[in-house]
Amino acid sequence: MISLNPCPCTSGKPYANCCEPILSGRSTARSALALMRSRYAAFVLHEVEYLLATWHPVTRPMSIDPATIPDWKGLQILRTEKGEEADTEGVVEFLAIALVGKQLCHFHEESRFVKQEDRWLYMDGDLKGDTVPSERRMQKVGRNDICPCGSGKKYKKCCFL
């Protein structure tokens, strides 16, 4: 039975029809944006092997400690540049939201991707922290606040766990 759970990449599609085929290796990302979304889903799901496999060898870290991965709650794509099937490079600018402890953090990054041997890889990214007002970068989430994951539910009934 196919799961109808929403994809962690916040595309609005079911996980089974979005990032799951890419993370499982049954499919490959056809664009820089698709790789960006699948990598975000991999961070949410702590799929460290996938993250390392889709990172360019020149910039890839030796390892990723899953315990250091924040609790990602939302992704908003702001802009893409190139990165289509016929391209060999692309840029995806995004804003991601994470809970670190009880603090809501906003990460604004412009990520660079390259295509080698018909496969998209994450190269590196520039944090754009100066464009997000500092008072909005970190804010406490109360139990009765709307959950930052975008579900529309109260935080205590959704991601508070």
C-alpha positions as CSV (number, residue, x, y, z in Angstrom):
1,M,0.0,0.0,0.0
2,I,1.3,3.4,-1.0
3,S,1.7,5.9,1.9
4,L,-0.2,9.1,1.5
5,N,1.8,10.9,4.2
6,P,3.0,14.3,3.1
7,C,6.6,14.6,1.9
8,P,8.9,16.2,4.5
9,C,10.1,18.5,1.7
10,T,6.9,20.5,2.0
11,S,6.0,20.1,-1.7
12,G,2.5,19.1,-0.8
13,K,2.8,15.8,-2.6
14,P,2.7,12.4,-0.9
15,Y,6.1,11.2,0.2
16,A,5.7,8.0,-1.9
17,N,5.3,10.2,-5.0
18,C,7.9,12.8,-4.2
19,C,11.2,12.3,-2.4
20,E,10.9,8.6,-1.3
21,P,11.8,7.2,-4.7
22,I,14.9,9.4,-4.8
23,L,16.0,8.7,-1.2
24,S,15.4,4.9,-1.8
25,G,17.6,4.9,-5.0
26,R,14.7,3.9,-7.3
27,S,14.9,7.2,-9.0
28,T,17.4,10.1,-9.3
29,A,16.8,13.9,-8.9
30,R,16.2,15.3,-12.3
31,S,17.0,18.9,-11.3
32,A,18.9,20.9,-8.7
33,L,15.5,21.8,-7.1
34,A,14.5,18.1,-6.8
35,L,17.9,17.3,-5.2
36,M,17.5,20.2,-2.8
37,R,14.0,19.0,-1.8
38,S,15.3,15.4,-1.4
39,R,18.2,16.5,0.7
40,Y,15.9,18.5,2.9
41,A,13.7,15.4,3.4
42,A,16.9,13.4,4.1
43,F,17.8,15.9,6.9
44,V,14.3,15.6,8.3
45,L,14.5,11.8,8.2
46,H,18.2,11.7,9.3
47,E,19.2,9.8,6.2
48,V,22.9,10.5,6.6
49,E,24.1,8.1,3.9
50,Y,22.0,9.8,1.3
51,L,23.2,13.2,2.4
52,L,26.8,12.2,2.0
53,A,26.2,10.4,-1.3
54,T,24.6,13.5,-2.8
55,W,27.4,15.9,-1.6
56,H,30.2,16.7,-4.0
57,P,33.4,14.9,-3.0
58,V,35.4,18.2,-3.0
59,T,33.2,19.8,-0.3
60,R,31.7,16.7,1.4
61,P,32.5,16.3,5.1
62,M,34.0,13.0,6.3
63,S,30.8,12.2,8.3
64,I,27.6,13.7,9.7
65,D,26.6,13.0,13.3
66,P,22.8,12.5,13.2
67,A,22.6,13.9,16.8
68,T,23.7,17.3,15.4
69,I,20.9,17.5,12.9
70,P,18.2,20.0,14.0
71,D,14.5,19.3,14.1
72,W,13.6,20.7,10.7
73,K,10.0,22.0,10.5
74,G,9.6,23.7,7.1
75,L,11.1,24.6,3.8
76,Q,10.3,27.5,1.5
77,I,11.9,27.7,-1.9
78,L,12.7,31.4,-2.7
79,R,14.4,31.2,-6.1
80,T,16.0,28.8,-8.6
81,E,18.5,29.6,-11.2
82,K,19.3,27.1,-14.0
83,G,19.5,23.5,-12.5
84,E,17.2,21.9,-15.1
85,E,17.9,18.5,-16.8
86,A,19.9,20.1,-19.6
87,D,22.1,22.2,-17.3
88,T,25.3,21.3,-15.5
89,E,25.0,23.7,-12.6
90,G,22.2,25.4,-10.7
91,V,21.3,27.5,-7.7
92,V,18.5,27.1,-5.2
93,E,17.8,29.8,-2.6
94,F,15.7,28.7,0.3
95,L,14.5,29.5,3.8
96,A,14.3,26.6,6.2
97,I,12.9,26.5,9.7
98,A,14.2,24.3,12.5
99,L,13.5,23.9,16.2
100,V,16.7,23.9,18.2
101,G,15.7,23.1,21.8
102,K,12.6,25.3,22.1
103,Q,14.0,28.0,19.8
104,L,12.7,28.5,16.3
105,C,15.5,29.2,13.9
106,H,15.4,30.5,10.3
107,F,18.1,29.4,7.9
108,H,18.3,31.3,4.6
109,E,20.8,29.8,2.2
110,E,21.8,30.0,-1.5
111,S,22.9,26.5,-2.4
112,R,25.0,25.6,-5.4
113,F,24.6,22.3,-7.3
114,V,26.6,20.7,-10.1
115,K,25.6,17.9,-12.4
116,Q,28.3,15.2,-13.0
117,E,27.9,12.0,-14.9
118,D,24.2,12.7,-15.3
119,R,23.8,13.1,-11.5
120,W,23.1,16.2,-9.4
121,L,25.3,16.9,-6.4
122,Y,25.2,19.6,-3.7
123,M,28.4,21.6,-3.9
124,D,28.1,24.3,-1.2
125,G,26.0,27.2,0.0
126,D,26.1,30.7,1.4
127,L,24.1,31.5,4.4
128,K,22.2,34.8,4.0
129,G,21.6,35.5,7.7
130,D,21.8,39.2,7.2
131,T,18.6,39.3,5.2
132,V,16.5,37.7,8.0
133,P,16.0,40.2,10.9
134,S,17.9,39.0,13.9
135,E,14.8,39.2,16.2
136,R,13.1,36.7,13.9
137,R,16.0,34.3,13.6
138,M,15.4,32.9,17.1
139,Q,12.0,32.9,18.7
140,K,10.4,30.7,21.4
141,V,7.5,28.5,20.3
142,G,4.8,28.1,23.0
143,R,2.7,25.0,23.5
144,N,-0.4,26.8,22.3
145,D,1.2,28.6,19.4
146,I,0.5,27.4,15.8
147,C,3.1,24.8,14.9
148,P,5.9,26.2,12.7
149,C,5.8,23.1,10.6
150,G,2.8,24.5,8.7
151,S,0.3,21.9,9.8
152,G,-2.1,24.5,11.2
153,K,-2.3,22.6,14.5
154,K,-1.2,23.9,17.9
155,Y,2.4,23.1,18.6
156,K,1.4,20.9,21.6
157,K,-0.8,18.7,19.4
158,C,1.8,18.4,16.6
159,C,5.5,18.6,16.9
160,F,5.9,19.3,20.6
161,L,6.6,15.6,21.4
